[in-house]
Amino acid sequence: MYAVLAGGVGAARFLRGLTAIVPADEVVAIVNVGDDLERFGLRVCPDLDSITYWLSGTVHPEQQWGRADESHVVATELERFGHDPWFTLGDRDLGVHIHRSWRLGQGASLSQVAEEVRRAFGVEVRLIPATDDRAETRIVTQDGRDLHFQEYWVGERGAPPVAGVHLAGAADARPAPGVVEALLDADAIIIAPSNPVVSIDTILAIPGIAEALRTTPVPVVGVSPIIGGQVVRGMAHKLLPAVGAEVSAAGVAAHYGPEVLDGFVIDTADADAVDAIAALGIRCVATDTMMDDVEVAASLARTCLELAAELAG
Ligand code: FO1
């Protein structure tokens, strides 16, 4: 069994590669829920939904989030009442949010609903939210505002300079059922090339998860989300400095640290960082990490599993 700490798009691409080389039903993704938000009384889970849509082949190919063949009839009707369409919810996407919110209203847990949704989409990878409790990524801007992640990223296009990031509610949150067990029983644990601050740190901030990673005998291999010193997608380059981390492959390895990481896979463009990362006590390998297609993602996944096997040996 393979456990993958996952955010959104980068994790989805990696999981497509991993499930090309190992049986999908041997893969468990522990998914960030810090991006989640309530909209019109509905619970929206961007990272769980992005991975579900990617792995079921229903993701919007250009946006890389939301659904392909989407329409926005409901969103347009909502504008009739003066609702600002700052966060677009398509009609097909709303189907998931309505079902999820209805089930949560019946008392189901988020992990129970995540299991129903991924099965309904024919996704064989088990998707477990990092926590069933409320934990919300907040961005503190340098001008003193405390914004929900989506208000910062979508509402303000990620423009405001960032002073800090925190996961509101983390102190009272518990790992969802199956999370710690997966981290202790896996053959390998992979930290996907997701945003280190708002996708991975927000998983590690749930009490018990970072501790499980530090104490598990299972090898933990991370994948750098930085290629050639640049982020592949998103805003990690704006958030890493806010948490005191350098925007580089070595900076991310140091940010996770040798307590968590046993190995780190970086891109060949950053191969000059291999020695610096090894000096941290983290075994480092350079390979092609730009997952433009499933073949590269599969090759990257294979490199991760080979490194994990070497570390286990
Ligand atoms: N991203 C945008 O840039 N604009 C949107 O209106 C938007 C809506 C949206 C709705 C559902 C969903 O699951 C994701 C959505 N996203 C949107 C992407 C979202 O901000 C990101 O997927 C993650 O939260 C960050 O990786």
Residues whose N, C-alpha, C, O or C-beta is under 5 A from the ligand:
A	BS01	FO1	G8 D35 C45 P46 D49 W65 W86 F87 T88 V154
